[in-house]
Amino acid sequence: INKDVSSMTDLGTKKGEACVSNIMGWFASGEAGVKEASDRAGIKKVKAVDYSRFGVLGLYSSVCTIVRGD
């Protein structure tokens, strides 16, 4: 499921993504913060933040933060 929470039309030229994964509720890894996603893409000015979620029968899940900007 992707959710666009922005209402802007100019999303910028860069896109960064940061994810956290969880296996059976016992083991989690990753960092899904806005700062992590923007740092990975070299974004100085965040213009939009989206989220993406994925899951398989409670065995595996992931949440990703997608940042767009300049």
All heavy atoms as TSV, in Angstrom:
chain	resi	resn	atom	element	x	y	z
A	1	ILE	N	N	0.855	-1.170	0.000
A	1	ILE	CA	C	0.000	0.000	0.000
A	1	ILE	C	C	0.893	1.223	0.000
A	1	ILE	O	O	1.753	1.348	0.853
A	1	ILE	CB	C	-0.909	0.027	1.242
A	1	ILE	CG1	C	-1.818	-1.188	1.245
A	1	ILE	CG2	C	-1.706	1.322	1.284
A	1	ILE	CD1	C	-2.594	-1.339	2.514
A	2	ASN	N	N	0.691	2.106	-0.932
A	2	ASN	CA	C	1.409	3.369	-0.980
A	2	ASN	C	C	0.448	4.484	-0.623
A	2	ASN	O	O	-0.682	4.502	-1.091
A	2	ASN	CB	C	1.991	3.632	-2.367
A	2	ASN	CG	C	3.152	2.735	-2.668
A	2	ASN	OD1	O	3.916	2.405	-1.773
A	2	ASN	ND2	N	3.289	2.336	-3.906
A	3	LYS	N	N	0.885	5.409	0.182
A	3	LYS	CA	C	0.050	6.526	0.605
A	3	LYS	C	C	0.792	7.817	0.335
A	3	LYS	O	O	1.863	8.053	0.901
A	3	LYS	CB	C	-0.267	6.391	2.099
A	3	LYS	CG	C	-1.034	7.532	2.693
A	3	LYS	CD	C	-2.472	7.481	2.278
A	3	LYS	CE	C	-3.245	8.568	3.009
A	3	LYS	NZ	N	-4.476	8.882	2.367
A	4	ASP	N	N	0.270	8.647	-0.548
A	4	ASP	CA	C	0.868	9.937	-0.842
A	4	ASP	C	C	0.226	10.960	0.082
A	4	ASP	O	O	-0.962	11.231	-0.022
A	4	ASP	CB	C	0.643	10.309	-2.307
A	4	ASP	CG	C	1.328	11.609	-2.699
A	4	ASP	OD1	O	1.922	12.256	-1.816
A	4	ASP	OD2	O	1.269	11.968	-3.872
A	5	VAL	N	N	1.006	11.513	0.989
A	5	VAL	CA	C	0.461	12.451	1.960
A	5	VAL	C	C	0.746	13.905	1.575
A	5	VAL	O	O	0.470	14.807	2.346
A	5	VAL	CB	C	1.010	12.166	3.385
A	5	VAL	CG1	C	0.531	10.828	3.870
A	5	VAL	CG2	C	2.514	12.233	3.410
A	6	SER	N	N	1.282	14.125	0.395
A	6	SER	CA	C	1.580	15.487	-0.030
A	6	SER	C	C	0.488	16.002	-0.956
A	6	SER	O	O	-0.244	15.248	-1.572
A	6	SER	CB	C	2.920	15.534	-0.758
A	6	SER	OG	O	2.787	14.969	-2.037
A	7	SER	N	N	0.400	17.314	-1.044
A	7	SER	CA	C	-0.531	17.929	-1.990
A	7	SER	C	C	0.227	18.824	-2.965
A	7	SER	O	O	-0.371	19.553	-3.725
A	7	SER	CB	C	-1.585	18.750	-1.240
A	7	SER	OG	O	-0.957	19.773	-0.486
A	8	MET	N	N	1.548	18.758	-2.938
A	8	MET	CA	C	2.373	19.596	-3.799
A	8	MET	C	C	2.519	18.966	-5.185
A	8	MET	O	O	2.476	17.752	-5.325
A	8	MET	CB	C	3.756	19.782	-3.179
A	8	MET	CG	C	3.727	20.435	-1.815
A	8	MET	SD	S	5.348	20.590	-1.094
A	8	MET	CE	C	6.054	21.828	-2.155
A	9	THR	N	N	2.701	19.826	-6.190
A	9	THR	CA	C	2.923	19.304	-7.535
A	9	THR	C	C	4.411	19.247	-7.872
A	9	THR	O	O	4.821	18.434	-8.670
A	9	THR	CB	C	2.191	20.167	-8.578
A	9	THR	OG1	O	2.622	21.521	-8.436
A	9	THR	CG2	C	0.691	20.071	-8.397
A	10	ASP	N	N	5.229	20.100	-7.256
A	10	ASP	CA	C	6.681	20.069	-7.458
A	10	ASP	C	C	7.297	19.228	-6.357
A	10	ASP	O	O	7.437	19.660	-5.224
A	10	ASP	CB	C	7.258	21.481	-7.421
A	10	ASP	CG	C	8.771	21.490	-7.531
A	10	ASP	OD1	O	9.338	20.496	-8.051
A	10	ASP	OD2	O	9.391	22.482	-7.107
A	11	LEU	N	N	7.652	17.988	-6.681
A	11	LEU	CA	C	8.173	17.064	-5.681
A	11	LEU	C	C	9.689	17.084	-5.579
A	11	LEU	O	O	10.253	16.415	-4.724
A	11	LEU	CB	C	7.705	15.636	-5.993
A	11	LEU	CG	C	6.201	15.436	-5.985
A	11	LEU	CD1	C	5.865	14.003	-6.348
A	11	LEU	CD2	C	5.608	15.795	-4.640
A	12	GLY	N	N	10.355	17.834	-6.433
A	12	GLY	CA	C	11.810	17.897	-6.400
A	12	GLY	C	C	12.439	16.916	-7.367
A	12	GLY	O	O	11.765	16.135	-8.035
A	13	THR	N	N	13.765	16.934	-7.403
A	13	THR	CA	C	14.495	16.121	-8.370
A	13	THR	C	C	15.090	14.854	-7.777
A	13	THR	O	O	15.554	14.000	-8.504
A	13	THR	CB	C	15.631	16.954	-8.989
A	13	THR	OG1	O	16.498	17.408	-7.940
A	13	THR	CG2	C	15.084	18.161	-9.747
A	14	LYS	N	N	15.074	14.728	-6.449
A	14	LYS	CA	C	15.694	13.570	-5.802
A	14	LYS	C	C	14.657	12.746	-5.048
A	14	LYS	O	O	13.651	13.269	-4.593
A	14	LYS	CB	C	16.779	14.026	-4.829
A	14	LYS	CG	C	17.916	14.764	-5.492
A	14	LYS	CD	C	18.921	15.216	-4.471
A	14	LYS	CE	C	20.053	15.994	-5.125
A	14	LYS	NZ	N	21.005	16.487	-4.120
A	15	LYS	N	N	14.951	11.451	-4.911
A	15	LYS	CA	C	14.070	10.536	-4.197
A	15	LYS	C	C	14.918	9.621	-3.320
A	15	LYS	O	O	15.857	8.991	-3.795
A	15	LYS	CB	C	13.269	9.702	-5.190
A	15	LYS	CG	C	12.366	8.675	-4.555
A	15	LYS	CD	C	11.638	7.865	-5.630
A	15	LYS	CE	C	10.848	6.725	-5.023
A	15	LYS	NZ	N	10.218	5.906	-6.054
A	16	GLY	N	N	14.587	9.544	-2.041
A	16	GLY	CA	C	15.299	8.678	-1.116
A	16	GLY	C	C	14.336	7.729	-0.423
A	16	GLY	O	O	13.172	8.059	-0.226
A	17	GLU	N	N	14.829	6.555	-0.063
A	17	GLU	CA	C	13.984	5.548	0.569
A	17	GLU	C	C	14.745	4.898	1.724
A	17	GLU	O	O	15.930	4.603	1.607
A	17	GLU	CB	C	13.585	4.490	-0.453
A	17	GLU	CG	C	12.579	3.505	0.046
A	17	GLU	CD	C	12.048	2.598	-1.056
A	17	GLU	OE1	O	11.967	3.043	-2.210
A	17	GLU	OE2	O	11.713	1.455	-0.744
A	18	ALA	N	N	14.042	4.688	2.837
A	18	ALA	CA	C	14.620	4.003	3.996
A	18	ALA	C	C	13.550	3.060	4.539
A	18	ALA	O	O	12.380	3.422	4.641
A	18	ALA	CB	C	15.041	5.001	5.061
A	19	CYS	N	N	13.948	1.819	4.876
A	19	CYS	CA	C	12.983	0.794	5.272
A	19	CYS	C	C	13.376	0.121	6.584
A	19	CYS	O	O	14.552	0.036	6.922
A	19	CYS	CB	C	12.876	-0.286	4.194
A	19	CYS	SG	S	12.366	0.338	2.584
A	20	VAL	N	N	12.366	-0.384	7.265
A	20	VAL	CA	C	12.564	-1.231	8.436
A	20	VAL	C	C	11.796	-2.526	8.172
A	20	VAL	O	O	10.701	-2.510	7.623
A	20	VAL	CB	C	12.100	-0.545	9.744
A	20	VAL	CG1	C	10.620	-0.278	9.753
A	20	VAL	CG2	C	12.499	-1.354	10.947
A	21	SER	N	N	12.405	-3.656	8.532
A	21	SER	CA	C	11.799	-4.969	8.317
A	21	SER	C	C	11.593	-5.665	9.655
A	21	SER	O	O	12.360	-5.465	10.595
A	21	SER	CB	C	12.704	-5.848	7.450
A	21	SER	OG	O	12.920	-5.246	6.208
A	22	ASN	N	N	10.581	-6.514	9.723
A	22	ASN	CA	C	10.267	-7.237	10.940
A	22	ASN	C	C	9.949	-8.682	10.579
A	22	ASN	O	O	9.133	-8.945	9.700
A	22	ASN	CB	C	9.074	-6.579	11.619
A	22	ASN	CG	C	8.761	-7.193	12.959
A	22	ASN	OD1	O	9.075	-8.338	13.235
A	22	ASN	ND2	N	8.110	-6.406	13.788
A	23	ILE	N	N	10.571	-9.628	11.285
A	23	ILE	CA	C	10.332	-11.049	11.046
A	23	ILE	C	C	9.642	-11.628	12.264
A	23	ILE	O	O	10.212	-11.662	13.355
A	23	ILE	CB	C	11.648	-11.793	10.755
A	23	ILE	CG1	C	12.300	-11.216	9.502
A	23	ILE	CG2	C	11.401	-13.286	10.597
A	23	ILE	CD1	C	13.692	-11.715	9.235
A	24	MET	N	N	8.400	-12.046	12.089
A	24	MET	CA	C	7.583	-12.701	13.104
A	24	MET	C	C	7.477	-11.914	14.420
A	24	MET	O	O	7.259	-12.480	15.480
A	24	MET	CB	C	8.095	-14.113	13.381
A	24	MET	CG	C	7.979	-15.014	12.172
A	24	MET	SD	S	8.616	-16.663	12.434
A	24	MET	CE	C	7.559	-17.264	13.727
A	25	GLY	N	N	7.651	-10.618	14.372
A	25	GLY	CA	C	7.546	-9.802	15.561
A	25	GLY	C	C	8.711	-9.929	16.518
A	25	GLY	O	O	8.713	-9.333	17.590
A	26	TRP	N	N	9.715	-10.701	16.149
A	26	TRP	CA	C	10.851	-10.940	17.040
A	26	TRP	C	C	12.098	-10.170	16.648
A	26	TRP	O	O	12.880	-9.781	17.495
A	26	TRP	CB	C	11.189	-12.434	17.059
A	26	TRP	CG	C	10.191	-13.222	17.823
A	26	TRP	CD1	C	9.020	-13.726	17.342
A	26	TRP	CD2	C	10.239	-13.573	19.193
A	26	TRP	NE1	N	8.341	-14.369	18.335
A	26	TRP	CE2	C	9.071	-14.302	19.489
A	26	TRP	CE3	C	11.158	-13.349	20.202
A	26	TRP	CZ2	C	8.804	-14.802	20.747
A	26	TRP	CZ3	C	10.884	-13.858	21.454
A	26	TRP	CH2	C	9.727	-14.570	21.716
A	27	PHE	N	N	12.325	-10.013	15.375
A	27	PHE	CA	C	13.557	-9.399	14.918
A	27	PHE	C	C	13.245	-8.262	13.959
A	27	PHE	O	O	12.583	-8.469	12.946
A	27	PHE	CB	C	14.438	-10.441	14.216
A	27	PHE	CG	C	15.717	-9.891	13.698
A	27	PHE	CD1	C	16.759	-9.577	14.558
A	27	PHE	CD2	C	15.890	-9.661	12.345
A	27	PHE	CE1	C	17.943	-9.053	14.081
A	27	PHE	CE2	C	17.066	-9.134	11.857
A	27	PHE	CZ	C	18.107	-8.825	12.728
A	28	ALA	N	N	13.690	-7.073	14.305
A	28	ALA	CA	C	13.489	-5.910	13.447
A	28	ALA	C	C	14.846	-5.343	13.074
A	28	ALA	O	O	15.787	-5.347	13.885
A	28	ALA	CB	C	12.656	-4.857	14.157
A	29	SER	N	N	14.944	-4.857	11.855
A	29	SER	CA	C	16.190	-4.229	11.428
A	29	SER	C	C	15.892	-3.100	10.458
A	29	SER	O	O	14.898	-3.128	9.742
A	29	SER	CB	C	17.119	-5.249	10.763
A	29	SER	OG	O	16.551	-5.701	9.548
A	30	GLY	N	N	16.763	-2.121	10.461
A	30	GLY	CA	C	16.638	-1.004	9.546
A	30	GLY	C	C	16.238	0.271	10.249
A	30	GLY	O	O	15.981	0.296	11.454
A	31	GLU	N	N	16.198	1.326	9.487
A	31	GLU	CA	C	15.823	2.648	9.962
A	31	GLU	C	C	14.927	3.266	8.909
A	31	GLU	O	O	15.339	3.416	7.762
A	31	GLU	CB	C	17.075	3.504	10.168
A	31	GLU	CG	C	16.826	4.967	10.404
A	31	GLU	CD	C	16.062	5.253	11.679
A	31	GLU	OE1	O	16.432	4.706	12.729
A	31	GLU	OE2	O	15.085	6.017	11.612
A	32	ALA	N	N	13.707	3.605	9.269
A	32	ALA	CA	C	12.739	4.114	8.290
A	32	ALA	C	C	12.353	5.559	8.552
A	32	ALA	O	O	11.247	5.986	8.247
A	32	ALA	CB	C	11.497	3.226	8.285
A	33	GLY	N	N	13.261	6.336	9.093
A	33	GLY	CA	C	12.969	7.733	9.383
A	33	GLY	C	C	13.133	8.642	8.183
A	33	GLY	O	O	13.825	8.312	7.216
A	34	VAL	N	N	12.507	9.796	8.253
A	34	VAL	CA	C	12.596	10.785	7.190
A	34	VAL	C	C	14.041	11.259	7.036
A	34	VAL	O	O	14.545	11.418	5.921
A	34	VAL	CB	C	11.654	11.972	7.472
A	34	VAL	CG1	C	11.882	13.102	6.481
A	34	VAL	CG2	C	10.206	11.520	7.435
A	35	LYS	N	N	14.741	11.465	8.140
A	35	LYS	CA	C	16.138	11.913	8.072
A	35	LYS	C	C	17.005	10.884	7.369
A	35	LYS	O	O	17.843	11.239	6.522
A	35	LYS	CB	C	16.681	12.190	9.465
A	35	LYS	CG	C	18.116	12.696	9.433
A	35	LYS	CD	C	18.577	13.152	10.777
A	35	LYS	CE	C	19.994	13.644	10.854
A	35	LYS	NZ	N	20.799	13.695	9.700
A	36	GLU	N	N	16.827	9.617	7.680
A	36	GLU	CA	C	17.619	8.557	7.036
A	36	GLU	C	C	17.360	8.534	5.533
A	36	GLU	O	O	18.294	8.450	4.728
A	36	GLU	CB	C	17.278	7.199	7.650
A	36	GLU	CG	C	18.023	6.041	7.046
A	36	GLU	CD	C	19.506	6.023	7.382
A	36	GLU	OE1	O	19.921	6.659	8.359
A	36	GLU	OE2	O	20.245	5.368	6.633
A	37	ALA	N	N	16.099	8.611	5.134
A	37	ALA	CA	C	15.750	8.585	3.709
A	37	ALA	C	C	16.303	9.806	2.976
A	37	ALA	O	O	16.846	9.684	1.871
A	37	ALA	CB	C	14.240	8.504	3.536
A	38	SER	N	N	16.206	10.973	3.584
A	38	SER	CA	C	16.709	12.185	2.926
A	38	SER	C	C	18.237	12.193	2.878
A	38	SER	O	O	18.823	12.630	1.892
A	38	SER	CB	C	16.180	13.442	3.604
A	38	SER	OG	O	16.563	13.497	4.956
A	39	ASP	N	N	18.891	11.691	3.923
A	39	ASP	CA	C	20.362	11.611	3.909
A	39	ASP	C	C	20.858	10.674	2.815
A	39	ASP	O	O	21.860	10.958	2.157
A	39	ASP	CB	C	20.889	11.132	5.259
A	39	ASP	CG	C	20.799	12.194	6.342
A	39	ASP	OD1	O	20.506	13.364	6.011
A	39	ASP	OD2	O	21.003	11.840	7.526
A	40	ARG	N	N	20.183	9.564	2.610
A	40	ARG	CA	C	20.599	8.607	1.573
A	40	ARG	C	C	20.566	9.200	0.181
A	40	ARG	O	O	21.347	8.826	-0.683
A	40	ARG	CB	C	19.704	7.366	1.614
A	40	ARG	CG	C	19.973	6.484	2.792
A	40	ARG	CD	C	19.133	5.249	2.751
A	40	ARG	NE	N	19.399	4.423	3.924
A	40	ARG	CZ	C	18.910	3.217	4.100
A	40	ARG	NH1	N	18.128	2.673	3.181
A	40	ARG	NH2	N	19.199	2.546	5.186
A	41	ALA	N	N	19.633	10.120	-0.052
A	41	ALA	CA	C	19.503	10.721	-1.385
A	41	ALA	C	C	20.168	12.084	-1.484
A	41	ALA	O	O	20.169	12.690	-2.543
A	41	ALA	CB	C	18.022	10.843	-1.745
A	42	GLY	N	N	20.703	12.594	-0.386
A	42	GLY	CA	C	21.317	13.909	-0.402
A	42	GLY	C	C	20.309	15.029	-0.493
A	42	GLY	O	O	20.590	16.088	-1.042
A	43	ILE	N	N	19.131	14.818	0.057
A	43	ILE	CA	C	18.065	15.822	0.008
A	43	ILE	C	C	18.247	16.797	1.164
A	43	ILE	O	O	18.332	16.400	2.319
A	43	ILE	CB	C	16.675	15.150	0.085
A	43	ILE	CG1	C	16.453	14.273	-1.146
A	43	ILE	CG2	C	15.575	16.196	0.222
A	43	ILE	CD1	C	15.195	13.433	-1.077
A	44	LYS	N	N	18.296	18.084	0.840
A	44	LYS	CA	C	18.428	19.137	1.851
A	44	LYS	C	C	17.073	19.751	2.192
A	44	LYS	O	O	16.873	20.242	3.295
A	44	LYS	CB	C	19.370	20.235	1.363
A	44	LYS	CG	C	20.750	19.736	1.008
A	44	LYS	CD	C	21.484	19.239	2.235
A	44	LYS	CE	C	22.879	18.790	1.852
A	44	LYS	NZ	N	23.477	17.926	2.825
A	45	LYS	N	N	16.154	19.770	1.215
A	45	LYS	CA	C	14.831	20.353	1.425
A	45	LYS	C	C	13.778	19.309	1.058
A	45	LYS	O	O	13.572	18.988	-0.115
A	45	LYS	CB	C	14.655	21.601	0.557
A	45	LYS	CG	C	13.333	22.288	0.772
A	45	LYS	CD	C	13.234	23.559	-0.040
A	45	LYS	CE	C	11.894	24.228	0.212
A	45	LYS	NZ	N	11.750	25.429	-0.615
A	46	VAL	N	N	13.098	18.775	2.061
A	46	VAL	CA	C	12.073	17.753	1.850
A	46	VAL	C	C	10.781	18.430	1.381
A	46	VAL	O	O	10.313	19.383	1.996
A	46	VAL	CB	C	11.816	16.961	3.153
A	46	VAL	CG1	C	10.654	16.006	2.972
A	46	VAL	CG2	C	13.070	16.226	3.584
A	47	LYS	N	N	10.229	17.905	0.286
A	47	LYS	CA	C	8.993	18.460	-0.263
A	47	LYS	C	C	7.814	17.514	-0.146
A	47	LYS	O	O	6.668	17.950	-0.176
A	47	LYS	CB	C	9.199	18.847	-1.727
A	47	LYS	CG	C	10.187	19.982	-1.906
A	47	LYS	CD	C	10.245	20.418	-3.350
A	47	LYS	CE	C	11.147	21.622	-3.504
A	47	LYS	NZ	N	11.150	22.086	-4.899
A	48	ALA	N	N	8.075	16.218	-0.032
A	48	ALA	CA	C	6.976	15.243	0.070
A	48	ALA	C	C	7.477	14.004	0.796
A	48	ALA	O	O	8.633	13.614	0.660
A	48	ALA	CB	C	6.460	14.865	-1.311
A	49	VAL	N	N	6.588	13.393	1.569
A	49	VAL	CA	C	6.894	12.162	2.287
A	49	VAL	C	C	5.783	11.162	1.995
A	49	VAL	O	O	4.603	11.465	2.165
A	49	VAL	CB	C	6.994	12.398	3.808
A	49	VAL	CG1	C	7.259	11.097	4.536
A	49	VAL	CG2	C	8.071	13.421	4.127
A	50	ASP	N	N	6.167	9.978	1.546
A	50	ASP	CA	C	5.221	8.891	1.281
A	50	ASP	C	C	5.639	7.688	2.119
A	50	ASP	O	O	6.773	7.605	2.586
A	50	ASP	CB	C	5.245	8.471	-0.194
A	50	ASP	CG	C	4.835	9.581	-1.140
A	50	ASP	OD1	O	4.067	10.457	-0.724
A	50	ASP	OD2	O	5.308	9.560	-2.290
A	51	TYR	N	N	4.711	6.751	2.291
A	51	TYR	CA	C	5.003	5.518	3.021
A	51	TYR	C	C	4.560	4.325	2.197
A	51	TYR	O	O	3.551	4.385	1.493
A	51	TYR	CB	C	4.283	5.503	4.371
A	51	TYR	CG	C	4.741	6.599	5.286
A	51	TYR	CD1	C	4.047	7.808	5.341
A	51	TYR	CD2	C	5.871	6.454	6.056
A	51	TYR	CE1	C	4.483	8.827	6.157
A	51	TYR	CE2	C	6.301	7.466	6.883
A	51	TYR	CZ	C	5.603	8.663	6.932
A	51	TYR	OH	O	6.041	9.677	7.735
A	52	SER	N	N	5.293	3.253	2.295
A	52	SER	CA	C	4.951	2.016	1.621
A	52	SER	C	C	5.005	0.890	2.647
A	52	SER	O	O	5.955	0.807	3.427
A	52	SER	CB	C	5.956	1.759	0.492
A	52	SER	OG	O	5.725	0.512	-0.100
A	53	ARG	N	N	3.988	0.037	2.647
A	53	ARG	CA	C	3.941	-1.089	3.586
A	53	ARG	C	C	3.769	-2.391	2.835
A	53	ARG	O	O	3.107	-2.452	1.813
A	53	ARG	CB	C	2.771	-0.931	4.550
A	53	ARG	CG	C	2.881	0.273	5.421
A	53	ARG	CD	C	1.680	0.393	6.308
A	53	ARG	NE	N	1.733	1.661	7.006
A	53	ARG	CZ	C	1.245	1.847	8.202
A	53	ARG	NH1	N	0.661	0.862	8.835
A	53	ARG	NH2	N	1.327	3.025	8.769
A	54	PHE	N	N	4.364	-3.454	3.402
A	54	PHE	CA	C	4.262	-4.773	2.805
A	54	PHE	C	C	4.247	-5.799	3.934
A	54	PHE	O	O	4.971	-5.655	4.914
A	54	PHE	CB	C	5.463	-5.040	1.886
A	54	PHE	CG	C	5.484	-6.425	1.308
A	54	PHE	CD1	C	4.645	-6.770	0.265
A	54	PHE	CD2	C	6.328	-7.384	1.834
A	54	PHE	CE1	C	4.663	-8.046	-0.263
A	54	PHE	CE2	C	6.350	-8.669	1.313
A	54	PHE	CZ	C	5.513	-9.003	0.275
A	55	GLY	N	N	3.413	-6.820	3.800
A	55	GLY	CA	C	3.365	-7.858	4.827
A	55	GLY	C	C	2.942	-9.193	4.255
A	55	GLY	O	O	2.220	-9.262	3.263
A	56	VAL	N	N	3.425	-10.274	4.894
A	56	VAL	CA	C	3.084	-11.631	4.493
A	56	VAL	C	C	2.625	-12.403	5.728
A	56	VAL	O	O	3.446	-12.828	6.549
A	56	VAL	CB	C	4.288	-12.356	3.840
A	56	VAL	CG1	C	3.914	-13.780	3.472
A	56	VAL	CG2	C	4.796	-11.604	2.636
A	57	LEU	N	N	1.309	-12.522	5.901
A	57	LEU	CA	C	0.698	-13.369	6.921
A	57	LEU	C	C	1.291	-13.233	8.326
A	57	LEU	O	O	1.374	-14.193	9.082
A	57	LEU	CB	C	0.784	-14.842	6.497
A	57	LEU	CG	C	0.104	-15.193	5.188
A	57	LEU	CD1	C	0.453	-16.615	4.790
A	57	LEU	CD2	C	-1.384	-14.996	5.275
A	58	GLY	N	N	1.735	-12.068	8.702
A	58	GLY	CA	C	2.309	-11.862	10.016
A	58	GLY	C	C	3.701	-12.448	10.189
A	58	GLY	O	O	4.298	-12.334	11.251
A	59	LEU	N	N	4.219	-13.090	9.152
A	59	LEU	CA	C	5.558	-13.672	9.221
A	59	LEU	C	C	6.643	-12.644	8.908
A	59	LEU	O	O	7.714	-12.664	9.503
A	59	LEU	CB	C	5.675	-14.847	8.246
A	59	LEU	CG	C	4.703	-15.997	8.473
A	59	LEU	CD1	C	4.830	-17.014	7.354
A	59	LEU	CD2	C	4.963	-16.643	9.827
A	60	TYR	N	N	6.354	-11.777	7.967
A	60	TYR	CA	C	7.311	-10.777	7.542
A	60	TYR	C	C	6.565	-9.493	7.223
A	60	TYR	O	O	5.486	-9.535	6.623
A	60	TYR	CB	C	8.076	-11.238	6.293
A	60	TYR	CG	C	8.978	-10.178	5.719
A	60	TYR	CD1	C	10.245	-9.976	6.238
A	60	TYR	CD2	C	8.550	-9.358	4.683
A	60	TYR	CE1	C	11.074	-8.983	5.732
A	60	TYR	CE2	C	9.364	-8.368	4.173
A	60	TYR	CZ	C	10.622	-8.188	4.694
A	60	TYR	OH	O	11.437	-7.204	4.204
A	61	SER	N	N	7.124	-8.371	7.626
A	61	SER	CA	C	6.540	-7.087	7.251
A	61	SER	C	C	7.646	-6.056	7.078
A	61	SER	O	O	8.728	-6.185	7.647
A	61	SER	CB	C	5.544	-6.609	8.308
A	61	SER	OG	O	6.195	-6.369	9.528
A	62	SER	N	N	7.361	-5.049	6.281
A	62	SER	CA	C	8.297	-3.946	6.114
A	62	SER	C	C	7.517	-2.657	5.919
A	62	SER	O	O	6.398	-2.658	5.393
A	62	SER	CB	C	9.235	-4.177	4.924
A	62	SER	OG	O	8.524	-4.108	3.712
A	63	VAL	N	N	8.110	-1.580	6.382
A	63	VAL	CA	C	7.568	-0.234	6.198
A	63	VAL	C	C	8.698	0.611	5.655
A	63	VAL	O	O	9.804	0.613	6.206
A	63	VAL	CB	C	7.052	0.348	7.531
A	63	VAL	CG1	C	6.569	1.779	7.334
A	63	VAL	CG2	C	5.949	-0.499	8.122
A	64	CYS	N	N	8.414	1.317	4.572
A	64	CYS	CA	C	9.423	2.177	3.956
A	64	CYS	C	C	8.934	3.616	3.941
A	64	CYS	O	O	7.758	3.879	3.702
A	64	CYS	CB	C	9.704	1.745	2.526
A	64	CYS	SG	S	10.415	0.089	2.399
A	65	THR	N	N	9.848	4.526	4.201
A	65	THR	CA	C	9.580	5.963	4.087
A	65	THR	C	C	10.235	6.421	2.794
A	65	THR	O	O	11.413	6.178	2.563
A	65	THR	CB	C	10.187	6.721	5.279
A	65	THR	OG1	O	9.627	6.193	6.484
A	65	THR	CG2	C	9.905	8.201	5.196
A	66	ILE	N	N	9.451	7.089	1.964
A	66	ILE	CA	C	9.934	7.576	0.675
A	66	ILE	C	C	9.873	9.096	0.721
A	66	ILE	O	O	8.809	9.675	0.948
A	66	ILE	CB	C	9.063	7.031	-0.475
A	66	ILE	CG1	C	9.033	5.508	-0.427
A	66	ILE	CG2	C	9.569	7.542	-1.817
A	66	ILE	CD1	C	7.878	4.887	-1.152
A	67	VAL	N	N	11.025	9.735	0.528
A	67	VAL	CA	C	11.139	11.178	0.621
A	67	VAL	C	C	11.519	11.740	-0.735
A	67	VAL	O	O	12.378	11.185	-1.425
A	67	VAL	CB	C	12.206	11.555	1.673
A	67	VAL	CG1	C	12.399	13.048	1.743
A	67	VAL	CG2	C	11.840	11.008	3.039
A	68	ARG	N	N	10.879	12.839	-1.104
A	68	ARG	CA	C	11.208	13.523	-2.361
A	68	ARG	C	C	11.538	14.973	-2.044
A	68	ARG	O	O	10.958	15.569	-1.143
A	68	ARG	CB	C	10.041	13.451	-3.333
A	68	ARG	CG	C	9.803	12.034	-3.841
A	68	ARG	CD	C	8.648	12.005	-4.849
A	68	ARG	NE	N	8.493	10.691	-5.420
A	68	ARG	CZ	C	7.714	9.741	-4.914
A	68	ARG	NH1	N	7.033	9.952	-3.815
A	68	ARG	NH2	N	7.615	8.577	-5.506
A	69	GLY	N	N	12.474	15.528	-2.792
A	69	GLY	CA	C	12.854	16.926	-2.577
A	69	GLY	C	C	14.101	17.289	-3.335
A	69	GLY	O	O	14.494	16.630	-4.287
A	70	ASP	N	N	14.728	18.372	-2.899
A	70	ASP	CA	C	15.948	18.888	-3.535
A	70	ASP	C	C	17.086	18.945	-2.537
A	70	ASP	O	O	16.927	19.012	-1.372
A	70	ASP	CB	C	15.706	20.286	-4.101
A	70	ASP	CG	C	14.691	20.265	-5.242
A	70	ASP	OD1	O	14.811	19.414	-6.136
A	70	ASP	OD2	O	13.783	21.129	-5.221
